[in-house]
Amino acid sequence: MNKRITKTKPFLSLFVLFIFLLSGVAAVYGQAEPTAGPKTEVVTEPPPPPPKEEKKEGYISPQIGNLSTDYLRSLQVTSKQRKAIQENKGLWFADKFRVGFGIRPKVDSFNNTDFDKSTPDNRNNALNQTQFFILGDINENVLFKITLQDVRLWGGEVLSSGNAEQKYAAISNAGNTVDTTKQREIALNNFTGLREAFLDLKTSNQAFRLRTGRQILEFGDGRILGARNDSLNGNSFDALRFTGKISNHTFDAFGSVIGAENNSNGIVSNNSSKLGGIGDSYYGGVHYNWKAADWLGIDIYNYSLFKQQRKASSPPPLSETRNYRGDDQLNTSGFRLTNRTKNNALPDTTGIDWMVEAAWQTGFNGERVTPDWLNQNGAYATNQKTGESPPLSEAVRYKANIVAVQLGYTPIKEFRIGVQYVQASGDPNRNDSSVATYNPLFATRRMAGGSLPFAGNGNSGLVFWQNIKDYSLHLKYESSNYGTFIINPHWYYKVKLQDGYYDNNNYVAGSKATGETASTEDYFNSEAYNPTKPTLGKLVATEVNFIYIITPFENVSFWFGATVIRAGDAIRNQKNNPNEIDPLHRYDLSPTATMATFQTVFAI
């Protein structure tokens, strides 16, 4: 018994030792807690939550980064520039206010614009437009915008007094001359003024808006009423305008003051009949737009220019004050149809775009004249000094119209070909009881800009839409790297051969050598069988325009235009007249005129 017990002891010892070693290894590799002392639990805290963004209190303008084009109407910029201006967030401050700047130096060169070799009429000039604006979107119901604009001719500064040599002084402001004897201030051009200064009162959902102050009025293509940014001055109206938007319907009604006769608080209006102006005058109207479908937009409108009656300058003694001209009211009513319903832009990629517009002018101009059948030579007319009307007089009415048609096709995104026809009526007898020559009033002249740059009238402005049938092509190639190339030829024909031709809403007068007319015409429609008069011509001119526009930086663009104009028989027959009494001026025609322009546009 004793021997057995003694033999088993070594095995038990080895077994206990093996168990002990295993438990030690397990403790080391398993990071086991020591057996001595109480067991301590390690608690892992979750990471703290990210700090919450503080909610800004107050109103934040929804225009930030998405500025409406309605507040950029004073700028002539490319589509790339406009997009950059709209999306700019860096010029906003206090979540409500936005500042902006624009600088537009421009150089023009015109050569032989009267197609007459006997007259020196070449001119070159450099101009500059500077704009600064501030927009304040105060809250959901109140917004304002103020645009300060300065337009000046380089070298055009003058002193208010002094000799000629003093005019070479480089000064910033010429000052004013006050003539107290005529109760009038004569401003020596300071060139700086407010292009815009308006207040918008609006509903939170933008359904209704009331705008008051100096503002730009533009509808459709700007053909009837536009900003006219192709000129540096542009259009602005002191107006009150109401806008209502419900679904796809937009209605506008506006009224503006164009001229004021009477003085108020010491302020003198240059547009006063007492000072040789037009007297009290107002421009108002209504415009209705309906986006009937993505491919059809409908505009219907009526605008009216009203001018008060004119007084006779020297009424007869012992008589009441007489009027030689009554109230003048010119109404322009029309419609416009187009498939360019996305902010008047072209289709996104390819396809056809089109537009049809027509307008008629009615009303009375306040004059009374003898009927045409009794007044072939124009001998009977209202006496503007005494107010005496001619015998058998009748009121002179407006009877004019304009029709415009555009059709374009974009086969690939970069290229578009377009055709356009515009007919603006003329007057066969400018001395009868109707005014039949279309009056464009405040319309855009060359329509430079927008989705169809230079798709309106010719770039030179030497022939405009009055007594004109204008046939034109518009070829545009737009490269993402090299800019936009446009070729735009025009063929201008007279509507009425008896009427003259017009440039930029002005009748073009000739020289004494051509009988004071620049084209063949028959003022009284009475010279049809006069062999000494030149034959009435049909073609006014042919104009070819080349335009190049590039935007190398999102805020800077360069515009270059070159134009060649060739006189037609309406001008040729007048300048080359073998029946002219003066033999030195029988052949004064110089048939070619040229024009070149260059501008840089910076805007933010």
For each residue, the residues with C-beta under 8 A, 3 or more apart:
1: 4 5
2: 5 6
3: 6 7
4: 1 7 8
5: 1 2 8 9
6: 2 3 9
7: 3 4 10
8: 4 5 11 12
9: 5 6 12 13
10: 7 13 14
11: 8 14 15
12: 8 9 15 16
13: 9 10 16 17
14: 10 11 17 18
15: 11 12 18 19
16: 12 13 19 20
17: 13 14 20 21
18: 14 15 21 22
19: 15 16 22 23
20: 16 17 23 24
21: 17 18 24 25
22: 18 19 25 26
23: 19 20 26 27
24: 20 21 27 28
25: 21 22 28 29
26: 22 23 29 30 32
27: 23 24 30 32
28: 24 25 31 32
29: 25 26
30: 26 27
31: 28
32: 26 27 28
33: 39 40
34: 37
35:
36:
37: 34
38:
39: 33
40: 33
41:
42:
43:
44:
45:
46:
47:
48:
49:
50:
51:
52:
53:
54:
55:
56: 60 95
57:
58: 95
59: 95 96 137 138 139 140
60: 56 64 95 96
61: 64 92 95 96 98 137
62: 66 137
63: 66 67 68 71 98 135 137
64: 60 61 67 89 92 95 98
65: 86 87 88 89
66: 62 63 86 87
67: 63 64 71 72 85 86 87 88 98 135
68: 63 71 72 86
69: 72 73 82 86 343
70: 73
71: 63 67 68 135 145
72: 67 68 69 75 77 82 85 86
73: 69 70 216 218 227 229
74: 102 131 133 147 149 195 196 216 227 229 234
75: 72 82 85 102 131 229 601 603
76: 104 229 230 448 449 601
77: 72 81 82 85 449 557 601 603
78: 81 82 449 453 484 549 551 557 601
79: 82 83 451
80: 83 84 551 554 557
81: 77 78 84 85 551 554 555 556 557 601 603
82: 69 72 75 77 78 79 85 86
83: 79 80 86 87 554
84: 80 81 87 88 554 555 604
85: 67 72 75 77 81 82 88 100 555 603 604
86: 65 66 67 68 69 72 82 83
87: 65 66 67 83 84
88: 65 67 84 85 91 92 604
89: 64 65 92
90:
91: 88 98 99 100 604
92: 61 64 88 89 95 96 97 98
93: 97 99
94: 97
95: 56 58 59 60 61 64 92
96: 59 60 61 92 136 137 138
97: 92 93 94 134 135 136 137
98: 61 63 64 67 91 92 134 135 136 137
99: 91 93 132 133 134 135
100: 85 91 131 132 133 134 135 603 604
101: 131 132 133 602 603 604
102: 74 75 129 130 131 132 601 602 603 604
103: 128 129 130 131 600 601 602 603
104: 76 128 129 130 131 232 599 600 601 602
105: 126 127 128 129 599 600
106: 126 127 128 129 232 597 598 599
107: 124 125 126 127 597 598 599
108: 123 124 125 127 595 596 597
109: 123 124 594 595 596 597
110: 113 121 122 123 124 460 593 594 595
111: 122 593 594 595
112: 115 116 117 121 122 590 592 593 594
113: 110 121 460 462 593 595
114: 119 121 508 510 511 518
115: 112 518 567 571 575 589 590 591 592 593
116: 112 119 121 510 511 513 514 575 588 589 590
117: 112 588 589 590
118: 511 513 585 588
119: 114 116 511
120:
121: 110 112 113 114 116
122: 110 111 112
123: 108 109 110
124: 107 108 109 110
125: 107 108 153 154
126: 105 106 107 153 154 155
127: 105 106 107 108 151 152 153 154 232
128: 103 104 105 106 150 151 152 154 232
129: 102 103 104 105 106 149 150 151 232
130: 102 103 104 149 150 151
131: 74 75 100 101 102 103 104 147 148 149 150 195 603
132: 99 100 101 102 147 148
133: 74 99 100 101 145 146 147 148 196
134: 97 98 99 100 145 146
135: 63 67 71 97 98 99 100 143 144 145
136: 96 97 98 143 144 145
137: 59 61 62 63 96 97 98 143
138: 59 96 142 143 144
139: 59 142
140: 59 202 203 204
141: 201 202 203 204
142: 138 139 199 200 201 202
143: 135 136 137 138 199 200 202
144: 135 136 138 198 199 200
145: 71 133 134 135 136 196 197 198 200
146: 133 134 194 196 197
147: 74 131 132 133 194 195 196 197
148: 131 132 133 192 193 194 195
149: 74 129 130 131 192 193 194 195 234
150: 128 129 130 131 191 192 193
151: 127 128 129 130 191 232 233
152: 127 128 156 157 189 191
153: 125 126 127 156
154: 125 126 127 128
155: 126
156: 152 153 189 191
157: 152 167 169 170 171 174
158: 167 174 188 189
159: 162 166 167 169 171 174 175
160: 174 175 176 177 188
161: 177
162: 159 166 167
163: 166
164: 167
165: 168
166: 159 162 163 169
167: 157 158 159 162 164
168: 165
169: 157 159 166
170: 157
171: 157 159 174
172:
173: 190
174: 157 158 159 160 171 188 189 190
175: 159 160 188
176: 160 185 186 187 188
177: 160 161 185 186 188
178: 184 185 186
179: 182 184 185 186
180: 183
181:
182: 179 275
183: 180 263 268
184: 178 179 268 275
185: 176 177 178 179 268
186: 176 177 178 179
187: 176 190 270
188: 158 160 174 175 176 177
189: 152 156 158 174
190: 173 174 187 193
191: 150 151 152 156
192: 148 149 150
193: 148 149 150 190
194: 146 147 148 149 197 214 236
195: 74 131 147 148 149 214 216 234 236
196: 74 133 145 146 147 213 214 215 216 236
197: 145 146 147 194 213 214
198: 144 145 211 212 213 214 215
199: 142 143 144 211 212 213
200: 142 143 144 145 209 210 211
201: 141 142 209 210 211 212
202: 140 141 142 143 206 208 209 210
203: 140 141 206 207 208 209
204: 140 141
205:
206: 202 203 209 245
207: 203 244 245 246
208: 202 203 242 243 244 245
209: 200 201 202 203 206 242 243 244
210: 200 201 202 240 241 242 243
211: 198 199 200 201 215 239 240 241 242 243
212: 198 199 201 239 240 241
213: 196 197 198 199 238 239
214: 194 195 196 197 198 236 237 238 239
215: 196 198 211 236 237 239 241
216: 73 74 195 196 227 234 235 236 237
217: 225 235 237 239 241 254 256 442
218: 73 222 225 226 227
219: 222 224 225 226 252 287 289 299 301
220: 223 224 299 336 344 357
221: 226 336 344 355 357 444 447 450 456
222: 218 219 225 226 227 228 443 444 447
223: 220 226 357 402 404 443 444 447 456
224: 219 220 301 303 332 334 357 359 440 443
225: 217 218 219 222 285 303 441 442 443
226: 218 219 221 222 223 235 442 443 444 447
227: 73 74 216 218 222 234 235 444
228: 222 231 233 234 235 442 443 444 445
229: 73 74 75 76 234 444 448 449
230: 76 444 445 446 447 448 449
231: 228 234 445
232: 104 106 127 128 129 151
233: 151 228
234: 74 149 195 216 227 228 229 231
235: 216 217 226 227 228 442
236: 194 195 196 214 215 216
237: 214 215 216 217 254 256 258 283
238: 213 214 256 257
239: 211 212 213 214 215 217 254 255 256 257 283
240: 210 211 212 254 255 256
241: 210 211 212 215 217 252 253 254 255
242: 208 209 210 211 252 253 254
243: 208 209 210 211 250 251 252
244: 207 208 209 250 251 252
245: 206 207 208 249 250 251
246: 207 249
247:
248: 290 291 292
249: 245 246 288 289 290
250: 243 244 245 288 289 290
251: 243 244 245 286 287 288 289
252: 219 241 242 243 244 286 287 288
253: 241 242 284 285 286 287
254: 217 237 239 240 241 242 284 285 286
255: 239 240 241 282 283 284
256: 217 237 238 239 240 282 283 284
257: 238 239 260 281 282
258: 237 271 278 281 282 283 305
259: 269 271 272 277 278 279 280 281 307
260: 257 264 269 271 272 280
261: 269 272 273 274 277 279 280 308
262: 269 272 280
263: 183 266 267 268 269
264: 260 267
265:
266: 263
267: 263 264
268: 183 184 185 263 272 275
269: 259 260 261 262 263 272 275 277
270: 187 275 277
271: 258 259 260 277 278 279 281
272: 259 260 261 262 268 269 275 276 277 279
273: 261 276 277 278 279 308 310 311
274: 261 277
275: 182 184 268 269 270 272
276: 272 273
277: 259 261 269 270 271 272 273 274
278: 258 259 271 273 281 307
279: 259 261 271 272 273 307 308 310
280: 259 260 261 262 307 308
281: 257 258 259 271 278 305 306 307 308
282: 255 256 257 258 305 306
283: 237 239 255 256 258 303 304 305 306 442
284: 253 254 255 256 303 304 306
285: 225 253 254 301 302 303 304 332
286: 251 252 253 254 301 302
287: 219 251 252 253 299 300 301 303
288: 249 250 251 252 299 300 301
289: 219 249 250 251 297 298 299
290: 248 249 250 297 298
291: 248 294 296 297 341
292: 248 296 297 298
293: 296 341
294: 291 339 341
295: 339 341
296: 291 292 293 337 338 339 341
297: 289 290 291 292 336 337 338 339 340 341
298: 289 290 292 335 336 337
299: 219 220 287 288 289 335 336 337 357
300: 287 288 334 335
301: 219 224 285 286 287 288 332 333 334 335 336
302: 285 286 331 332 333
303: 224 225 283 284 285 287 331 332 333
304: 283 284 285 329 330 331 332 363
305: 258 281 282 283 328 329 330 441
306: 281 282 283 284 327 328 329
307: 259 278 279 280 281 327 328 329 366
308: 261 273 279 280 281 327 328
309: 323 325 326 327 328 366
310: 273 279 323 324 325 366 384
311: 273 315 321 322 323 324 387
312: 315 321 322 323 324 383 384 385 386 387
313: 384 385
314: 385 386
315: 311 312 319 320 321 322 386 387
316: 319 322 386
317:
318:
319: 315 316 322
320: 315
321: 311 312 315
322: 311 312 315 316 319 386 387 388
323: 309 310 311 312 326 387
324: 310 311 312 382 383 384 385 386 387 388
325: 309 310 328 365 366 367 382 384
326: 309 323 364 366 367 368 395
327: 306 307 308 309 364 366
328: 305 306 307 308 309 325 363 364 365 366
329: 304 305 306 307 363 364
330: 304 305 361 363 365 398 439 441
331: 302 303 304 361 362 363 398
332: 224 285 301 302 303 304 359 360 361 441
333: 301 302 303 359 360 362
334: 224 300 301 357 358 359 360 402
335: 298 299 300 301 357 358 359
336: 220 221 297 298 299 301 355 356 357
337: 296 297 298 299 355 356 357
338: 296 297 341 344 353 354 355 356
339: 294 295 296 297 352 353 354 355
340: 297 344 345 346 353 355 451
341: 291 293 294 295 296 297 338
342: 345
343: 69
344: 220 221 338 340 450 451
345: 340 342 451
346: 340 353 408 410 416 451 452
347: 350 351 352 353 410
348:
349: 410 413
350: 347 410 411 412 413
351: 347 409 410
352: 339 347 407 408 409 410
353: 338 339 340 346 347 406 407 408 409 410 418
354: 338 339 406 407 408
355: 221 336 337 338 339 340 404 405 406
356: 336 337 338 404 405 406
357: 220 221 223 224 299 334 335 336 337 402 403 404 405
358: 334 335 401 402 403 404
359: 224 332 333 334 335 401 402
360: 332 333 334 400 401
361: 330 331 332 398 399 400 401 438 439
362: 331 333 397 398 399
363: 304 328 329 330 331 397 398
364: 326 327 328 329 395 396 397 398
365: 325 328 330 396 397 398 435
366: 307 309 310 325 326 327 328 396
367: 325 326 382 395 396
368: 326 382 389 390 393 394 395 396
369: 375 380 381 382 390 393 394 396 431 432 433
370: 374 375 380 381 390 391 392 393 394
371: 374 375 392 394 432 433
372: 375 376 429 431 432 433 525
373: 376
374: 370 371 380 392
375: 369 370 371 372 378 379 380 390 431 432
376: 372 373 524 526
377: 524 526
378: 375 381 431 523 524
379: 375
380: 369 370 374 375 390 391
381: 369 370 378 390
382: 324 325 367 368 369 387 388 389 390 393
383: 312 324 386 387 388
384: 310 312 313 324 325 387
385: 312 313 314 324
386: 312 314 315 316 322 324 383
387: 311 312 315 322 323 324 382 383 384
388: 322 324 382 383
389: 368 382 393
390: 368 369 370 375 380 381 382 393
391: 370 380
392: 370 371 374
393: 368 369 370 382 389 390
394: 368 369 370 371 433
395: 326 364 367 368 433
396: 364 365 366 367 368 369 433 434 435
397: 362 363 364 365 433 434 435
398: 330 331 361 362 363 364 365 434 435 439
399: 361 362 434 435 436
400: 360 361 424 425 427 435 436 437 438 439
401: 358 359 360 361 424 425 438
402: 223 334 357 358 359 422 423 424 425 438 440 465
403: 357 358 421 422 423
404: 223 355 356 357 358 420 421 422 423
405: 355 356 357 420 421 422
406: 353 354 355 356 418 419 420 452 455
407: 352 353 354 418 419 420
408: 346 352 353 354 416 417 418 419 452 474
409: 351 352 353 416 417 418
410: 346 347 349 350 351 352 353 413 415 416
411: 350 415 417
412: 350 415
413: 349 350 410
414: 477 478 479
415: 410 411 412 476 477 478
416: 346 408 409 410 474 475 476
417: 408 409 411 473 474 475 476
418: 353 406 407 408 409 452 455 473 474 475 476
419: 406 407 408 472 473 474
420: 404 405 406 407 455 470 471 472 473 474
421: 403 404 405 469 470 471 472
422: 402 403 404 405 457 465 468 469 470 472
423: 402 403 404 468 469 470 495
424: 400 401 402 438 440 465 466 467 468 470 495
425: 400 401 402 436 437 438 467 495 496
426: 436 437 438 466 467 468 494 495 496 498 499
427: 400 430 434 435 436 437 467 496 498 499
428: 436 496 498 499 525
429: 372 432 498 523 524 525
430: 427 437 499 523 524
431: 369 372 375 378 523 524
432: 369 371 372 375 429 525
433: 369 371 372 394 395 396 397
434: 396 397 398 399 427
435: 365 396 397 398 399 400 427 439
436: 399 400 425 426 427 428 496
437: 400 425 426 427 430 466 467 499 502
438: 361 400 401 402 424 425 426 465 466 467
439: 330 361 398 400 435 466 505
440: 224 402 424 443 464 465 466 505
441: 225 305 330 332 505
442: 217 225 226 228 235 283
443: 222 223 224 225 226 228 440 465
444: 221 222 223 226 227 228 229 230 447 456
445: 228 230 231 456 457 461 464 504 505
446: 230 454 456 457 458 459 461
447: 221 222 223 226 230 444 450 452 453 454 455 456 457
448: 76 229 230 453 454 459 559
449: 76 77 78 229 230 453
450: 221 344 447 453
451: 79 340 344 345 346
452: 346 406 408 418 447 455 474 476
453: 78 447 448 449 450 476 484 486 547 549
454: 446 447 448 459 474 486 488 545 547 561
455: 406 418 420 447 452 474 488
456: 221 223 444 445 446 447
457: 422 445 446 447 461 463 464 465 470 490
458: 446 461 462 463 472 488 490 543 545 563 565
459: 446 448 454 488 543 545 547 561 563 595 597
460: 110 113 463 543 545 563 565 593 595
461: 445 446 457 458 464 503 504
462: 113 458 503 541 543 565 593 595
463: 457 458 460 468 470 490 492 501 502 503 540 541 543 565
464: 440 445 457 461 468 502 503 504 505
465: 402 422 424 438 440 443 457 468 470
466: 424 426 437 438 439 440 501 502 505
467: 424 425 426 427 437 438 494 495 496 499 500 501 502
468: 422 423 424 426 463 464 465 492 493 494 495 501 502 540
469: 421 422 423 492 493 494 495
470: 420 421 422 423 424 457 463 465 490 491 492 493
471: 420 421 490 491 493
472: 419 420 421 422 458 488 489 490 491
473: 417 418 419 420 487 488 489
474: 408 416 417 418 419 420 452 454 455 486 488
475: 416 417 418 486 487 488
476: 415 416 417 418 452 453 484 485 486
477: 414 415 484 485 486
478: 414 415 483 484 485
479: 414 482 483 484 485
480:
481:
482: 479 550
483: 478 479 548 549 550 551
484: 78 453 476 477 478 479 547 548 549 550
485: 476 477 478 479 546 547 548
486: 453 454 474 475 476 477 545 546 547 548 549
487: 473 475 544 545 546
488: 454 455 458 459 472 473 474 475 544 545 546 547
489: 472 473 542 543 544 545
490: 457 458 463 470 471 472 542 543 544 545
491: 470 471 472 539 542
492: 463 468 469 470 501 539 540 541 542 543 568
493: 468 469 470 471 538 539 540 568
494: 426 467 468 469 497 499 501 519 537 538 539 540 570
495: 423 424 425 426 467 468 469 499
496: 425 426 427 428 436 467 499
497: 494 520 521 522 536 537 538 570
498: 426 427 428 429 521 522 523 525 536
499: 426 427 428 430 437 467 494 495 496 521
500: 467 507 508 517 518 519 521
501: 463 466 467 468 492 494 508 518 519 540 570 571
502: 437 463 464 466 467 468 505 506 507 508
503: 461 462 463 464 506 508
504: 445 461 464
505: 439 440 441 445 464 466 502
506: 502 503
507: 500 502
508: 114 500 501 502 503 518 519
509: 516 517 518
510: 114 116 513 514 515 516 517 518 519 574
511: 114 116 118 119 514 516
512: 515 516
513: 116 118 510 580 582 584 585 588
514: 116 510 511 517 518 574 575 577 580 585 588
515: 510 512 574
516: 509 510 511 512
517: 500 509 510 514 520 521 574
518: 114 115 500 501 508 509 510 514 571 574
519: 494 500 501 508 510 537 540 570 571 574
520: 497 517 534 535 536 537 569 570 571 573 574
521: 497 498 499 500 517 536
522: 497 498 525 526 527 528 533 536
523: 378 429 430 431 498
524: 376 377 378 429 430 431 527
525: 372 428 429 432 498 522 528
526: 376 377 522
527: 522 524 530 533
528: 522 525
529:
530: 527 533
531: 579
532: 579
533: 522 527 530 579
534: 520 537 573 574 577 579
535: 520 569 573
536: 497 498 520 521 522 570 573
537: 494 497 519 520 534 540 568 569 570 571 572 573 574
538: 493 494 497 568 569 570
539: 491 492 493 494 542 568 569 570
540: 463 468 492 493 494 501 519 537 567 568 570 571
541: 462 463 492 565 566 567 568 571
542: 489 490 491 492 539 565 566 568
543: 458 459 460 462 463 489 490 492 563 564 565 566
544: 487 488 489 490 563 564 565
545: 454 458 459 460 486 487 488 489 490 561 562 563
546: 485 486 487 488 561 562 563
547: 453 454 459 484 485 486 488 559 560 561
548: 483 484 485 486 559 560 561
549: 78 453 483 484 486 557 558 559 560
550: 482 483 484 557 558
551: 78 80 81 483 554 556 557 558
552: 556 557 558
553: 556
554: 80 81 83 84 551
555: 81 84 85 602 603 604
556: 81 551 552 553 600 601 602
557: 77 78 80 81 549 550 551 552 600 601
558: 549 550 551 552 598 599 600 601
559: 448 547 548 549 597 598 599 600 601
560: 547 548 549 597 598
561: 454 459 545 546 547 548 595 596 597 598
562: 545 546 594 595 596
563: 458 459 460 543 544 545 546 594 595 596
564: 543 544 592 593 594
565: 458 460 462 463 541 542 543 544 592 593 594 595
566: 541 542 543 591 592
567: 115 540 541 571 572 575 589 591 592 593
568: 492 493 537 538 539 540 541 542 571 572
569: 520 535 537 538 539 572 573
570: 494 497 501 519 520 536 537 538 539 540 573 574
571: 115 501 518 519 520 537 540 541 567 568 574 575 589 591
572: 537 567 568 569 575 576 589 591
573: 520 534 535 536 537 569 570 576 577
574: 510 514 515 517 518 519 520 534 537 570 571 577
575: 115 116 514 567 571 572 587 588 589 590
576: 572 573 586 587 588 589
577: 514 534 573 574 580 586
578: 586
579: 531 532 533 534
580: 513 514 577 583 585 586
581:
582: 513 585 586
583: 580 586
584: 513
585: 118 513 514 580 582 588
586: 576 577 578 580 582 583
587: 575 576
588: 116 117 118 513 514 575 576 585
589: 115 116 117 567 571 572 575 576
590: 112 115 116 117 575
591: 115 566 567 571 572
592: 112 115 564 565 566 567
593: 110 111 112 113 115 460 462 564 565 567
594: 109 110 111 112 562 563 564 565
595: 108 109 110 111 113 459 460 462 561 562 563 565
596: 108 109 561 562 563
597: 106 107 108 109 459 559 560 561
598: 106 107 558 559 560 561
599: 104 105 106 107 558 559
600: 103 104 105 556 557 558 559
601: 75 76 77 78 81 102 103 104 556 557 558 559
602: 101 102 103 104 555 556
603: 75 77 81 85 100 101 102 103 131 555
604: 84 85 88 91 100 101 102 555
